[in-house]
Amino acid sequence: MGVPRARRTKSKQGHRRSHLALKKRVLTKCVQCATPVLPHTVCYNCGYYKGRQVVKIKDKKSKVVKNK
């Protein structure tokens, strides 16, 4: 079984962890409704992808449920 020869310095530890930083998300605008959308995904606002409608989105008025 391998045993570490010497203690790793803070510098070496920092170099190893340099790739662990979070990266900013890239957002693009939807061609149809201009809302920010992740690339290569269907727009959650209008249901369009690459200029054609892929998913039918219900109207926001129909989503409201009336209570008795």
C-alpha positions as CSV (number, residue, x, y, z in Angstrom):
1,M,0.0,0.0,0.0
2,G,1.3,3.4,-1.0
3,V,2.4,5.8,1.8
4,P,3.0,9.5,1.2
5,R,6.7,10.4,1.4
6,A,6.2,14.0,2.6
7,R,3.5,16.5,3.5
8,R,2.0,18.4,0.6
9,T,2.5,22.1,0.9
10,K,-0.2,24.7,0.8
11,S,1.1,25.8,-2.6
12,K,0.8,22.3,-4.1
13,Q,-2.6,21.9,-2.6
14,G,-3.7,25.3,-4.1
15,H,-2.4,24.2,-7.5
16,R,-4.4,21.0,-7.3
17,R,-7.6,22.8,-6.3
18,S,-7.3,25.5,-9.0
19,H,-9.7,23.7,-11.2
20,L,-12.4,23.3,-8.6
21,A,-13.7,26.9,-8.9
22,L,-17.3,27.4,-10.0
23,K,-17.8,28.8,-13.5
24,K,-20.4,31.3,-14.5
25,R,-23.4,30.0,-16.4
26,V,-23.7,31.0,-20.0
27,L,-27.2,32.3,-21.0
28,T,-28.5,33.0,-24.4
29,K,-31.6,34.8,-25.5
30,C,-34.6,32.9,-26.8
31,V,-35.1,33.7,-30.5
32,Q,-38.9,33.8,-30.1
33,C,-39.5,35.6,-26.8
34,A,-36.0,37.0,-25.8
35,T,-36.0,35.5,-22.3
36,P,-32.6,34.2,-21.0
37,V,-32.3,30.4,-21.6
38,L,-29.5,27.9,-21.2
39,P,-28.0,26.9,-24.6
40,H,-29.2,23.7,-26.2
41,T,-32.4,23.7,-24.1
42,V,-36.1,24.3,-24.8
43,C,-37.3,27.7,-23.7
44,Y,-39.5,27.3,-20.6
45,N,-41.4,30.5,-21.4
46,C,-42.6,29.8,-24.9
47,G,-41.6,26.2,-25.7
48,Y,-39.5,27.0,-28.7
49,Y,-36.2,25.3,-29.7
50,K,-34.2,26.2,-32.8
51,G,-37.0,28.4,-34.2
52,R,-39.8,25.8,-33.9
53,Q,-42.3,25.0,-31.2
54,V,-41.4,21.7,-29.5
55,V,-43.4,21.9,-26.3
56,K,-46.9,23.4,-25.9
57,I,-47.0,25.7,-23.0
58,K,-50.3,26.3,-21.2
59,D,-51.5,29.9,-20.7
60,K,-50.7,31.4,-17.4
61,K,-54.4,32.2,-16.9
62,S,-55.4,28.5,-17.1
63,K,-52.8,27.5,-14.5
64,V,-54.7,29.4,-11.8
65,V,-57.0,27.1,-9.8
66,K,-60.0,28.5,-8.1
67,N,-60.7,27.5,-4.5
68,K,-64.2,26.9,-3.2
